[in-house]
């Protein structure tokens, strides 16, 4: 049975600066509630038929603990019968949540489901769960030492021959595209506004974009992981003879994804419901693939993941009109574009996480909504979204407009 995206929204992403964002006063559950309220206004009859919900969230502790998905559903005053589960696939969480919802409606288990994600990185700091990369399992650590993602990003840049200048140029392009998109209000149709007690939006647009960004400014930023790389070399974790040997000071705060707060929600339904209700879906989910890759060099999985999902769809990279490749670090989309032979003009046409921010558990579903919105605006048909994932995983999804 086919699975369709009926509608989807996301909050404007709120940049976290010095630990604070425009959304810091708002409980993370309420970021999800803002998305569900927006969907209630846009699709009241469909949302009322939802039977289950899945929301991605990476740091599931404190305000984001206690099954944030279920509590958000209750806070949004959805029917008590709507079950809800929180999903953690690190950066892929939001897209994996949509994938689970999509699989359930396609199987006929449910007719209507909700998928999405949330992360309040100002209220619940990254790595707040204390698990680091391996959950502090010494047995696993002796088998393989999973290094911080920034080390992996620098290693890929060094081993694949990318220069610091290329990374900074990509970052500059992301900011320029995002600034144009914001000025032309390309995202506005997808926004779910988070409001204060008086009903006023706390943000009316993504506020992480820096239109003043320049190559000169980017080139002056210090490498973010140089000291850590030196420390790990001294401890013989990386370096000569290790899984990660070549390293170098490539990635900075300027060519890596920005810390942000945000949420997203997407309604999916199967073809029986669509036919019976007469609702007009926005896109069909053709296929989602999640696969593992090298857990040490953990960020180079999207190329193989995209190849697999496209093969399952009977497609090649050239059949995709628009791509959303998460900009966790600049080297990730650059490597994916090189490996798959992609036209840069089709990739992240409205900028990406470097310019817009990366609310970890929400980004996957945000990118899916962004992709659908861009396909509609440019009158294109087929798109692919992909994300690298900590621990050596990746997830890719192919959609087509209806």
TORSELO-580033 format. One record per atom (N, C-alpha, C): residue in one letter; x, y, z. Coordinates in steps of 0.02 Angstrom, whole numbers, padded with zeros to 5 digits, always signed. Example, Ala and Ser with C-alpha at 12.3 -4.5 7.8 and 13.67 -1.06 7.14 Angstrom:
a+00660-00284+00390;a+00615-00225+00390;a+00660-00165+00390;s+00642-00112+00354;s+00684-00053+00357;s+00645+00002+00394;
***
This chain:
x+00042-00060+00000;x+00000+00000+00000;x+00044+00062+00000;x+00021+00115-00032;x+00061+00176-00038;x+00053+00220+00024;x+00107+00258+00038;x+00108+00305+00094;x+00116+00376+00067;x+00075+00422+00092;x+00075+00490+00068;x+00088+00540+00125;x+00123+00594+00107;x+00128+00651+00153;x+00069+00697+00139;x+00024+00702+00187;x-00034+00746+00180;x-00013+00819+00190;x+00027+00831+00242;x+00050+00899+00256;x+00106+00895+00307;x+00144+00949+00312;x+00199+00952+00360;x+00219+01023+00374;x+00243+01035+00435;x+00263+01102+00456;x+00325+01097+00500;x+00358+01154+00509;x+00412+01157+00558;x+00416+01227+00587;x+00442+01232+00647;x+00450+01297+00678;x+00509+01333+00646;x+00509+01399+00642;x+00571+01434+00625;x+00625+01412+00673;x+00684+01397+00647;x+00738+01374+00690;x+00768+01432+00728;x+00777+01421+00794;x+00801+01474+00839;x+00874+01462+00855;x+00917+01507+00835;x+00989+01499+00847;x+01005+01503+00921;x+01047+01457+00944;x+01069+01456+01014;x+01136+01493+01018;x+01136+01549+01053;x+01197+01588+01061;x+01210+01598+01135;x+01269+01579+01156;x+01288+01582+01227;x+01237+01543+01269;x+01212+01488+01241;x+01168+01444+01278;x+01095+01463+01278;x+01077+01516+01243;x+01009+01542+01246;x+00982+01554+01176;x+00916+01541+01167;x+00884+01556+01103;x+00817+01591+01117;x+00783+01610+01063;x+00717+01640+01070;x+00667+01592+01100;x+00681+01526+01095;x+00635+01475+01120;x+00654+01450+01190;x+00707+01474+01219;x+00728+01448+01284;x+00672+01451+01337;x+00630+01503+01338;x+00576+01504+01388;x+00522+01451+01376;x+00524+01418+01318;x+00470+01372+01299;x+00491+01300+01312;x+00448+01262+01345;x+00462+01191+01357;x+00466+01155+01290;x+00514+01108+01282;x+00520+01073+01218;x+00455+01040+01194;x+00415+01014+01240;x+00352+00984+01219;x+00309+01035+01182;x+00313+01098+01203;x+00271+01150+01173;x+00295+01169+01103;x+00358+01154+01086;x+00380+01164+01017;x+00344+01115+00972;x+00335+01053+00996;x+00296+01004+00958;x+00223+01026+00955;x+00197+01050+01010;x+00128+01073+01013;x+00115+01127+00961;x+00162+01173+00952;x+00154+01225+00901;x+00145+01195+00832;x+00183+01141+00818;x+00177+01108+00753;x+00109+01072+00746;x+00088+01039+00799;x+00024+01003+00797;x-00034+01052+00792;x-00028+01108+00826;x-00081+01159+00821;x-00085+01187+00750;x-00028+01197+00718;x-00028+01221+00649;x-00060+01170+00602;x-00046+01106+00613;x-00077+01055+00572;x-00151+01050+00586;x-00171+01063+00647;x-00243+01062+00664;x-00279+01117+00626;x-00247+01175+00619;x-00278+01230+00581;x-00280+01214+00506;x-00228+01180+00481;x-00222+01167+00409;x-00261+01105+00387;x-00260+01054+00430;x-00289+00989+00412;x-00330+00961+00471;x-00382+00996+00492;x-00418+00975+00553;x-00449+00906+00547;x-00478+00891+00490;x-00511+00826+00482;x-00461+00769+00480;x-00404+00780+00450;x-00354+00727+00445;x-00318+00717+00512;x-00298+00771+00544;x-00264+00765+00608;x-00307+00728+00659;x-00371+00740+00657;x-00416+00707+00705;x-00420+00632+00694;x-00398+00609+00636;x-00399+00537+00622;x-00333+00502+00638;x-00283+00540+00661;x-00218+00511+00676;x-00225+00460+00733;x-00191+00404+00725;x-00196+00350+00774;x-00132+00341+00815;x-00075+00365+00788;x-00012+00357+00823;x+00036+00411+00801;x+00086+00425+00842;x+00134+00478+00827;x+00204+00456+00849;x+00254+00480+00811;x+00324+00466+00827;x+00363+00531+00819;x+00402+00548+00871;x+00442+00608+00868;x+00514+00593+00886;x+00559+00615+00843;x+00630+00606+00856;x+00655+00656+00907;x+00700+00634+00949;x+00732+00677+00998;x+00796+00643+01020;x+00852+00679+01020;x+00916+00648+01034;x+00932+00648+01109;x+00928+00705+01141;x+00944+00708+01213;x+00880+00699+01253;x+00862+00636+01266;x+00799+00621+01300;x+00809+00616+01375;x+00825+00674+01404;x+00833+00680+01476;x+00800+00746+01498;x+00787+00750+01563;x+00760+00811+01592;x+00697+00834+01554;x+00696+00895+01528;x+00636+00920+01495;x+00617+00879+01433;x+00665+00844+01405;x+00652+00803+01346;x+00646+00729+01363;x+00643+00713+01427;x+00634+00644+01448;x+00561+00627+01456;x+00548+00571+01489;x+00480+00549+01505;x+00436+00542+01443;x+00465+00515+01389;x+00429+00506+01325;x+00399+00572+01302;x+00442+00615+01277;x+00422+00682+01255;x+00367+00679+01202;x+00366+00626+01162;x+00315+00620+01109;x+00246+00614+01140;x+00238+00570+01189;x+00172+00560+01220;x+00149+00623+01256;x+00194+00654+01293;x+00174+00713+01330;x+00158+00772+01284;x+00192+00776+01228;x+00175+00829+01179;x+00106+00818+01149;x+00091+00755+01134;x+00024+00738+01108;x-00030+00756+01159;x-00017+00741+01222;x-00066+00759+01274;x-00072+00835+01281;x-00014+00869+01279;x-00015+00942+01288;x-00050+00976+01229;x-00048+00945+01171;x-00082+00972+01112;x-00156+00955+01111;x-00178+00918+01161;x-00249+00900+01168;x-00274+00856+01110;x-00228+00814+01084;x-00252+00762+01039;x-00290+00709+01079;x-00329+00669+01046;x-00367+00618+01081;x-00320+00572+01121;x-00343+00551+01180;x-00302+00507+01222;x-00284+00442+01187;x-00324+00422+01138;x-00312+00358+01104;x-00251+00360+01058;x-00225+00420+01044;x-00167+00425+01000;x-00104+00403+01038;x-00076+00347+01018;x-00014+00324+01049;x+00044+00367+01025;x+00098+00367+01063;x+00156+00408+01044;x+00220+00379+01070;x+00272+00381+01029;x+00337+00353+01046;x+00392+00403+01028;x+00443+00406+01069;x+00502+00448+01056;x+00555+00405+01022;x+00589+00434+00973;x+00636+00397+00931;x+00705+00431+00936;x+00757+00390+00945;x+00825+00418+00945;x+00868+00380+00895;x+00879+00411+00838;x+00928+00388+00789;x+00978+00445+00778;x+00995+00479+00832;x+01040+00537+00829;x+01015+00585+00775;x+01057+00608+00730;x+01037+00660+00682;x+00983+00636+00634;x+00974+00571+00628;x+00922+00544+00584;x+00855+00535+00617;x+00848+00556+00680;x+00789+00540+00720;x+00724+00565+00688;x+00723+00627+00665;x+00661+00655+00637;x+00638+00619+00575;x+00685+00601+00531;x+00666+00565+00471;x+00648+00493+00486;x+00683+00463+00534;x+00666+00394+00554;x+00597+00392+00585;x+00577+00443+00622;x+00510+00446+00651;x+00458+00447+00596;x+00470+00486+00544;x+00423+00488+00487;x+00423+00421+00451;x+00481+00390+00446;x+00486+00324+00413;x+00444+00272+00449;x+00447+00272+00515;x+00407+00224+00554;x+00333+00237+00544;x+00313+00300+00547;x+00242+00317+00536;x+00221+00297+00466;x+00264+00310+00417;x+00249+00292+00347;x+00242+00216+00338;x+00286+00178+00369;x+00284+00105+00364;x+00219+00078+00393;x+00197+00107+00448;x+00136+00083+00480;x+00074+00096+00437;x+00071+00154+00406;x+00012+00167+00364;x+00016+00127+00299;x+00077+00117+00273;x+00084+00077+00212;x+00066+00005+00224;x+00078-00020+00284;x+00062-00090+00301;x-00012-00100+00315;x-00048-00045+00325;x-00118-00050+00343;x-00130-00054+00417;x-00077-00055+00457;x-00085-00057+00530;x-00122+00005+00554;x-00104+00062+00526;x-00140+00125+00539;x-00157+00157+00472;x-00206+00200+00473;x-00223+00238+00412;x-00191+00307+00411;x-00187+00337+00470;x-00158+00404+00476;x-00111+00404+00536;x-00051+00432+00526;x-00002+00435+00580;x+00036+00501+00574;x+00072+00517+00628;x+00111+00578+00631;x+00184+00560+00643;x+00229+00594+00608;x+00300+00587+00620;x+00332+00656+00625;x+00387+00661+00660;x+00419+00726+00665;x+00478+00723+00713;x+00495+00780+00741;x+00552+00781+00786;x+00557+00847+00823;x+00598+00848+00875;x+00606+00907+00916;x+00675+00905+00950;x+00703+00964+00960;x+00763+00969+01001;x+00767+01041+01026;x+00771+01047+01092;x+00784+01112+01123;x+00855+01110+01149;x+00902+01132+01107;x+00972+01126+01124;x+00995+01181+01172;x+00951+01229+01185;x+00966+01279+01236;x+00945+01254+01306;x+00889+01218+01310;x+00866+01194+01375;x+00897+01127+01394;x+00910+01085+01344;x+00941+01020+01357;x+01004+01017+01313;x+01060+01030+01344;x+01122+01037+01306;x+01141+00972+01271;x+01176+00978+01216;x+01200+00920+01180;x+01243+00878+01226;x+01232+00811+01223;x+01268+00762+01264;x+01245+00764+01338;x+01187+00793+01350;x+01162+00796+01419;x+01147+00727+01449;x+01137+00677+01405;x+01123+00610+01431;x+01186+00576+01459;x+01245+00605+01447;x+01306+00578+01476;x+01331+00515+01443;x+01300+00496+01387;x+01319+00434+01355;x+01378+00439+01307;x+01395+00501+01289;x+01449+00513+01241;x+01437+00471+01178;x+01488+00443+01148;x+01478+00407+01085;x+01458+00335+01095;x+01479+00304+01149;x+01470+00232+01156;x+01433+00210+01219;x+01400+00257+01252;x+01363+00239+01312;x+01408+00219+01370;x+01472+00239+01366;x+01520+00224+01419;x+01530+00149+01431;x+01521+00111+01377;x+01530+00038+01382;x+01604+00022+01368;x+01640+00004+01420;x+01712-00009+01413;x+01726-00070+01369;x+01680-00119+01369;x+01690-00177+01326;x+01689-00156+01253;x+01638-00116+01235;x+01633-00091+01167;x+01692-00045+01152;x+01710-00004+01199;x+01764+00045+01189;x+01830+00010+01174;x+01842-00048+01205;x+01904-00085+01191;x+01902-00115+01121;x+01842-00130+01096;x+01836-00157+01028;x+01844-00103+00975;x+01813-00046+00988;x+01818+00010+00940;x+01807+00075+00977;x+01851+00122+00965;x+01847+00187+00996;x+01811+00235+00949;x+01749+00251+00965;x+01710+00297+00923;x+01729+00368+00943;x+01758+00403+00896;x+01783+00471+00909;x+01727+00522+00899;x+01735+00581+00925;x+01686+00634+00913;x+01678+00647+00838;x+01618+00669+00819;x+01603+00676+00748;x+01647+00727+00712;x+01667+00779+00748;x+01710+00829+00716;x+01777+00800+00694;x+01802+00751+00732;x+01864+00717+00713;x+01853+00678+00648;x+01796+00644+00644;x+01780+00607+00583;x+01774+00654+00523;x+01743+00712+00534;x+01735+00760+00480;x+01802+00784+00454;x+01848+00800+00500;x+01914+00822+00480;x+01952+00767+00444;x+01943+00705+00468;x+01977+00648+00436;x+01953+00639+00363;x+01887+00644+00353;x+01860+00636+00285;x+01887+00691+00240;x+01889+00752+00266;x+01915+00808+00225;x+01988+00795+00206;x+02027+00770+00254;x+02098+00757+00240;x+02107+00699+00192;x+02072+00644+00204;x+02082+00584+00163;x+02052+00592+00093;x+01999+00633+00086;x+01969+00642+00020;x+01995+00703-00017;x+02041+00738+00013;x+02074+00793-00022;x+02035+00858-00026;x+01988+00869+00020;x+01953+00933+00022;x+01995+00984+00059;x+01994+01046+00036;x+02033+01098+00069;x+01988+01139+00115;x+02020+01175+00161;x+01983+01220+00205;x+01945+01271+00164;x+01976+01295+00110;x+01943+01345+00068;x+01879+01318+00037;x+01880+01254+00014;x+01820+01224-00015;x+01765+01219+00037;x+01783+01201+00098;x+01733+01196+00151;x+01702+01264+00166;x+01745+01316+00169;x+01720+01383+00182;x+01678+01410+00125;x+01697+01394+00064;x+01656+01415+00006;x+01587+01384+00009;x+01584+01320+00029;x+01519+01287+00035;x+01477+01321+00089;x+01509+01338+00144;x+01474+01371+00199;x+01447+01439+00176;x+01488+01477+00141;x+01466+01542+00116;x+01405+01534+00071;x+01407+01484+00027;x+01351+01472-00018;x+01288+01455+00021;x+01295+01416+00074;x+01236+01398+00115;x+01204+01461+00145;x+01244+01506+00172;x+01217+01567+00200;x+01185+01611+00148;x+01216+01616+00090;x+01187+01658+00037;x+01120+01631+00013;x+01116+01565+00003;x+01054+01535-00020;x+00999+01542+00033;x+01018+01531+00096;x+00969+01537+00150;x+00944+01608+00157;x+00989+01656+00149;x+00969+01727+00154;x+00919+01745+00099;x+00933+01723+00038;x+00886+01736-00017;x+00819+01704-00003;x+00820+01641+00020;x+00758+01606+00035;x+00718+01641+00089;x+00753+01666+00140;x+00718+01701+00194;x+00689+01767+00170;x+00728+01804+00131;x+00704+01868+00105;x+00643+01860+00060;x+00642+01806+00022;x+00586+01792-00024;x+00531+01751+00010;x+00540+01738+00074;x+00489+01704+00116;x+00473+01634+00089;x+00524+01599+00065;x+00513+01532+00038;x+00491+01483+00092;x+00512+01495+00155;x+00496+01448+00208;x+00428+01462+00241;x+00400+01521+00227;x+00342+01544+00266;x+00283+01495+00262;x+00273+01464+00204;x+00217+01418+00196;x+00224+01357+00240;x+00284+01343+00263;x+00296+01283+00304;x+00300+01298+00378;x+00298+01361+00397;x+00310+01379+00467;x+00251+01363+00513;x+00269+01339+00572;x+00223+01335+00628;x+00252+01381+00682;x+00216+01433+00699;x+00245+01483+00743;x+00237+01465+00817;x+00290+01475+00854;x+00290+01466+00926;x+00272+01533+00956;x+00220+01535+00997;x+00193+01599+01020;x+00202+01609+01095;x+00205+01673+01115;x+00209+01688+01186;x+00138+01688+01216;x+00133+01706+01279;x+00068+01703+01313;x+00018+01752+01283;x+00041+01802+01248;x-00004+01851+01217;x-00023+01830+01146;x+00005+01774+01123;x-00011+01751+01056;x+00034+01777+01001;x+00087+01812+01020;x+00133+01839+00971;x+00189+01789+00955;x+00208+01782+00892;x+00262+01735+00875;x+00328+01756+00906;x+00364+01709+00936;x+00430+01723+00963;x+00480+01733+00907;x+00469+01699+00851;x+00510+01707+00791;x+00465+01704+00731;x+00479+01744+00681;x+00440+01741+00618;x+00482+01715+00561;x+00547+01701+00574;x+00591+01672+00523;x+00651+01640+00559;x+00685+01596+00524;x+00746+01566+00551;x+00796+01621+00566;x+00826+01619+00626;x+00870+01675+00645;x+00944+01657+00651;x+00962+01599+00624;x+01033+01579+00626;x+01072+01605+00565;x+01036+01626+00513;x+01067+01648+00450;x+01109+01710+00462;x+01170+01710+00434;x+01214+01768+00440;x+01229+01796+00370;x+01188+01842+00346;x+01197+01869+00278;x+01263+01906+00269;x+01293+01927+00324;x+01357+01963+00320;x+01417+01917+00313;x+01405+01851+00312;x+01460+01803+00307;x+01502+01815+00245;x+01568+01811+00253;x+01614+01821+00197;x+01670+01769+00201;x+01704+01759+00145;x+01760+01713+00145;x+01815+01737+00191;x+01825+01802+00195;x+01876+01829+00239;x+01860+01813+00312;x+01797+01823+00330;x+01777+01809+00398;x+01781+01734+00415;x+01760+01692+00368;x+01763+01620+00379;x+01834+01596+00385;x+01879+01624+00345;x+01949+01602+00345;x+01985+01618+00410;x+01958+01666+00447;x+01991+01686+00510;x+01968+01646+00570;x+01918+01604+00561;x+01894+01563+00617;x+01943+01508+00633;x+01953+01495+00697;x+02000+01444+00717;x+01969+01374+00709;x+02010+01325+00690;x+01985+01256+00685;x+01955+01234+00752;x+01896+01203+00748;x+01860+01187+00809;x+01887+01125+00844;x+01922+01082+00808;x+01940+01017+00838;x+02015+01005+00840;x+02055+01057+00827;x+02127+01048+00824;x+02155+01024+00891;x+02135+01055+00946;x+02161+01035+01011;x+02140+00964+01029;x+02078+00948+01012;x+02053+00880+01026;x+02091+00829+00985;x+02105+00846+00923;x+02143+00800+00880;x+02213+00788+00909;x+02245+00840+00932;x+02312+00833+00962;x+02309+00788+01024;x+02257+00797+01064;x+02249+00757+01125;x+02238+00683+01107;x+02197+00670+01057;x+02183+00600+01038;x+02244+00567+01005;x+02285+00607+00971;x+02347+00579+00944;x+02394+00560+01000;x+02400+00602+01051;x+02443+00587+01108;x+02419+00524+01145;x+02353+00514+01146;x+02326+00456+01180;x+02324+00395+01135;x+02350+00402+01074;x+02354+00347+01025;x+02285+00321+01005;x+02234+00365+01008;x+02167+00346+00985;x+02163+00354+00910;x+02194+00407+00884;x+02197+00419+00812;x+02270+00429+00793;x+02284+00427+00729;x+02353+00437+00706;x+02380+00377+00669;x+02444+00375+00659;x+02477+00323+00620;x+02457+00253+00644;x+02433+00213+00595;x+02415+00144+00611;x+02345+00135+00639;x+02309+00189+00651;x+02241+00185+00678;x+02190+00192+00622;x+02126+00176+00639;x+02072+00180+00589;x+02068+00251+00561;x+02078+00300+00604;x+02081+00369+00582;x+02154+00391+00588;x+02185+00400+00531;x+02256+00416+00531;x+02268+00489+00512;x+02247+00508+00452;x+02255+00577+00430;x+02205+00623+00463;x+02229+00674+00494;x+02185+00724+00523;x+02213+00792+00505;x+02174+00843+00516;x+02197+00910+00500;x+02146+00961+00522;x+02165+01022+00532;x+02121+01074+00557;x+02077+01103+00502;x+02023+01069+00485;x+01980+01090+00429;x+01915+01123+00451;x+01879+01092+00497;x+01812+01118+00513;x+01814+01168+00571;x+01772+01218+00563;x+01766+01272+00612;x+01693+01281+00630;x+01680+01328+00673;x+01610+01345+00688;x+01575+01373+00627;x+01614+01398+00579;x+01584+01428+00519;x+01565+01379+00465;x+01597+01321+00462;x+01579+01273+00410;x+01552+01208+00439;x+01525+01214+00499;x+01490+01158+00532;x+01419+01180+00548;x+01375+01132+00562;x+01305+01149+00575;x+01298+01191+00638;x+01248+01233+00637;x+01236+01277+00694;x+01191+01246+00746;x+01201+01263+00809;x+01159+01239+00864;x+01095+01279+00865;x+01039+01244+00867;x+00974+01278+00862;x+00919+01239+00898;x+00865+01273+00913;x+00804+01242+00940;x+00752+01239+00885;x+00711+01187+00885;x+00658+01183+00835;x+00621+01118+00838;x+00567+01115+00800;x+00525+01054+00797;x+00490+01050+00730;x+00465+00992+00715;x+00429+00981+00652;x+00377+00926+00663;x+00324+00927+00622;x+00274+00874+00623;x+00246+00864+00553;x+00236+00800+00536;x+00212+00781+00469;x+00156+00730+00476;x+00102+00740+00439;x+00047+00691+00437;x+00057+00646+00377;x+00057+00580+00388;x+00059+00532+00333;x-00004+00489+00335;x-00025+00467+00276;x-00087+00427+00271;x-00078+00377+00213;x-00117+00324+00216;x-00112+00275+00161;x-00163+00289+00107;x-00157+00251+00052;x-00198+00266-00006;x-00272+00252+00006;x-00289+00205+00049;x-00359+00193+00065;x-00391+00254+00096;x-00355+00283+00145;x-00381+00343+00178;x-00386+00401+00129;x-00335+00410+00088;x-00334+00464+00039;x-00393+00458-00009;x-00405+00397-00033;x-00460+00386-00081;x-00528+00398-00048;x-00535+00375+00013;x-00600+00380+00047;x-00615+00451+00070;x-00563+00486+00094;x-00574+00553+00123;x-00574+00608+00070;x-00542+00595+00014;x-00536+00646-00038;x-00483+00698-00023;x-00444+00688+00029;x-00391+00735+00045;x-00339+00735-00011;x-00309+00792-00023;x-00258+00797-00075;x-00189+00797-00043;x-00152+00742-00047;x-00085+00740-00018;x-00036+00782-00057;x+00019+00799-00025;x+00070+00840-00058;x+00125+00798-00091;x+00137+00739-00065;x+00191+00698-00093;x+00179+00625-00074;x+00210+00581-00113;x+00210+00510-00098;x+00280+00489-00076;x+00284+00452-00023;x+00348+00426+00000;x+00362+00362-00039;x+00413+00363-00082;x+00428+00305-00124;x+00468+00253-00085;x+00517+00275-00046;x+00559+00228-00010;x+00601+00264+00042;x+00610+00232+00099;x+00657+00256+00149;x+00706+00199+00163;x+00770+00214+00165;x+00821+00165+00182;x+00865+00193+00237;x+00875+00154+00289;x+00924+00170+00341;x+00975+00113+00342;x+01038+00130+00344;x+01089+00078+00342;x+01150+00100+00383;x+01187+00050+00406;x+01247+00063+00444;x+01307+00071+00399;x+01359+00103+00425;x+01422+00112+00390;x+01478+00108+00442;x+01538+00124+00423;x+01595+00121+00468;x+01581+00162+00532;x+01580+00129+00591;x+01562+00165+00653;x+01616+00212+00679;x+01677+00207+00650;x+01730+00252+00672;x+01735+00311+00625;x+01742+00297+00560;x+01736+00351+00510;x+01662+00356+00495;x+01626+00389+00538;x+01554+00379+00543;x+01510+00423+00499;x+01539+00470+00462;x+01498+00519+00427;x+01496+00509+00352;x+01525+00455+00327;x+01529+00446+00254;x+01478+00397+00227;x+01423+00385+00264;x+01373+00337+00242;x+01322+00361+00192;x+01307+00426+00186;x+01252+00447+00142;x+01259+00425+00069;x+01320+00423+00042;x+01328+00403-00029;x+01301+00334-00041;x+01322+00285+00000;x+01299+00216-00008;x+01225+00210+00008;x+01202+00247+00057;x+01131+00245+00076;x+01087+00271+00020;x+01108+00327-00011;x+01071+00354-00067;x+01072+00307-00127;x+01129+00276-00139;x+01134+00228-00194;x+01085+00171-00185;x+01079+00147-00123;x+01034+00092-00108;x+00961+00112-00117;x+00942+00170-00089;x+00872+00190-00093;x+00852+00204-00165;x+00898+00233-00204;x+00883+00246-00274;x+00877+00182-00314;x+00920+00134-00300;x+00915+00069-00334;x+00849+00036-00320;x+00826+00040-00257;x+00761+00011-00239;x+00704+00045-00275;x+00713+00108-00292;x+00662+00146-00329;x+00669+00140-00404;x+00721+00104-00427;x+00734+00098-00499;x+00758+00164-00528;x+00796+00202-00489;x+00818+00268-00510;x+00894+00273-00506;x+00920+00327-00535;x+00990+00346-00528;x+00992+00416-00499;x+01050+00439-00476;x+01054+00507-00450;x+01029+00561-00498;x+01036+00548-00563;x+01015+00597-00613;x+00939+00603-00617;x+00903+00555-00588;x+00830+00559-00589;x+00801+00604-00535;x+00844+00626-00489;x+00822+00668-00434;x+00825+00742-00453;x+00769+00776-00445;x+00765+00847-00463;x+00798+00892-00410;x+00785+00877-00346;x+00813+00917-00292;x+00836+00872-00235;x+00890+00892-00203;x+00919+00855-00147;x+00920+00897-00084;x+00910+00864-00027;x+00925+00894+00038;x+00975+00848+00072;x+01037+00872+00077;x+01090+00833+00110;x+01109+00872+00173;x+01099+00842+00231;x+01109+00879+00292;x+01181+00903+00299;x+01187+00967+00315;x+01253+00998+00322;x+01279+00992+00393;x+01285+00931+00417;x+01314+00921+00484;x+01383+00953+00487;x+01423+00939+00438;x+01487+00972+00425;x+01492+00981+00350;x+01526+01032+00328;x+01528+01048+00257;x+01553+00989+00215;x+01597+00949+00242;x+01626+00894+00203;x+01574+00841+00186;x+01521+00835+00225;x+01472+00781+00212;x+01435+00792+00146;x+01403+00850+00134;x+01372+00859+00068;x+01423+00862+00012;x+01482+00890+00025;x+01533+00893-00027;x+01554+00823-00049;x+01566+00779+00000;x+01585+00710-00017;x+01529+00674-00053;x+01467+00684-00029;x+01409+00650-00059;x+01399+00674-00131;x+01405+00738-00143;x+01399+00765-00210;x+01452+00737-00256;x+01514+00734-00231;x+01568+00707-00272;x+01558+00633-00287;x+01540+00595-00237;x+01532+00522-00247;x+01475+00505-00294;x+01421+00543-00291;x+01362+00528-00331;x+01360+00567-00396;x+01408+00612-00407;x+01409+00652-00468;x+01351+00700-00473;x+01334+00733-00418;x+01275+00777-00416;x+01290+00847-00442;x+01240+00877-00471;x+01243+00947-00491;x+01233+00990-00429;x+01282+01030-00407;x+01274+01071-00347;x+01212+01116-00349;x+01189+01135-00408;x+01131+01179-00414;x+01067+01145-00391;x+01069+01078-00384;x+01010+01041-00362;x+01012+01024-00288;x+01065+01044-00254;x+01076+01023-00185;x+01066+01081-00136;x+01023+01070-00087;x+01012+01120-00033;x+01000+01189-00063;x+00949+01194-00104;x+00938+01255-00143;x+00920+01314-00099;x+00898+01302-00038;x+00881+01356+00009;x+00929+01359+00068;x+00989+01332+00058;x+01037+01329+00113;x+01024+01268+00156;x+01066+01260+00207;x+01060+01201+00249;x+01078+01216+00321;x+01096+01164+00358;x+01106+01170+00430;x+01163+01217+00450;x+01212+01227+00405;x+01265+01274+00420;x+01237+01344+00428;x+01190+01362+00385;x+01160+01428+00388;x+01097+01431+00430;x+01060+01376+00433;x+00994+01377+00464;x+00991+01345+00533;x+01043+01309+00551;x+01044+01275+00616;x+01020+01203+00611;x+01038+01164+00662;x+01027+01092+00662;x+00999+01070+00729;x+00933+01079+00740;x+00902+01051+00801;x+00899+00975+00795;x+00945+00941+00824;x+00963+00872+00807;x+00904+00825+00793;x+00858+00818+00840;x+00804+00770+00831;x+00752+00791+00781;x+00752+00854+00761;x+00701+00880+00716;x+00724+00887+00644;x+00789+00891+00633;x+00813+00910+00567;x+00790+00864+00511;x+00789+00798+00523;x+00768+00752+00470;x+00699+00767+00443;x+00652+00779+00488;x+00583+00794+00466;x+00578+00865+00438;x+00617+00911+00465;x+00619+00979+00437;x+00642+00977+00365;x+00694+00939+00351;x+00721+00935+00283;x+00669+00904+00235;x+00630+00857+00259;x+00579+00827+00216;x+00526+00879+00197;x+00504+00918+00246;x+00455+00971+00232;x+00486+01023+00186;x+00549+01041+00199;x+00583+01090+00156;x+00588+01065+00084;x+00602+01001+00076;x+00609+00972+00009;x+00542+00975-00028;x+00489+00955+00005;x+00423+00957-00027;x+00405+01028-00047;x+00418+01075-00002;x+00403+01146-00015;x+00443+01171-00075;x+00506+01152-00079;x+00549+01174-00135;x+00526+01142-00201;x+00507+01079-00200;x+00483+01046-00261;x+00420+01081-00286;x+00376+01099-00241;x+00314+01133-00261;x+00330+01202-00290;x+00374+01239-00258;x+00389+01306-00281;x+00422+01306-00349;x+00467+01258-00361;x+00504+01256-00424;x+00471+01210-00475;x+00413+01184-00458;x+00375+01140-00503;x+00418+01081-00526;x+00452+01050-00478;x+00491+00989-00489;x+00453+00930-00460;x+00475+00869-00476;x+00436+00811-00458;x+00466+00764-00406;x+00531+00750-00411;x+00561+00698-00370;x+00618+00726-00328;x+00620+00708-00264;x+00672+00733-00220;x+00699+00680-00174;x+00758+00692-00148;x+00790+00645-00101;x+00819+00684-00043;x+00808+00660+00017;x+00837+00690+00077;x+00880+00637+00111;x+00938+00657+00135;x+00983+00610+00168;x+01021+00644+00224;x+01037+00604+00276;x+01074+00629+00333;x+01126+00578+00355;x+01185+00601+00374;x+01233+00558+00408;x+01212+00553+00481;x+01233+00499+00514;x+01210+00486+00582;x+01269+00462+00624;x+01273+00485+00686;x+01326+00465+00732;x+01327+00389+00740;x+01386+00363+00752;x+01393+00291+00761;x+01397+00252+00696;x+01403+00288+00640;x+01409+00255+00576;x+01343+00231+00549;x+01297+00277+00537;x+01233+00261+00505;x+01215+00318+00458;x+01164+00305+00418;x+01136+00358+00376;x+01065+00338+00359;x+01026+00387+00337;x+00956+00375+00318;x+00940+00419+00258;x+00904+00389+00209;x+00887+00425+00148;x+00815+00410+00130;x+00782+00460+00101;x+00711+00453+00082;x+00701+00485+00014;x+00664+00449-00029;x+00646+00474-00095;x+00571+00487-00097;x+00552+00545-00121;x+00482+00563-00126;x+00466+00589-00196;x+00403+00587-00213;x+00380+00619-00275;x+00318+00660-00260;x+00311+00715-00293;x+00252+00757-00285;x+00191+00720-00312;x+00135+00734-00283;x+00071+00706-00307;x+00039+00758-00351;
***
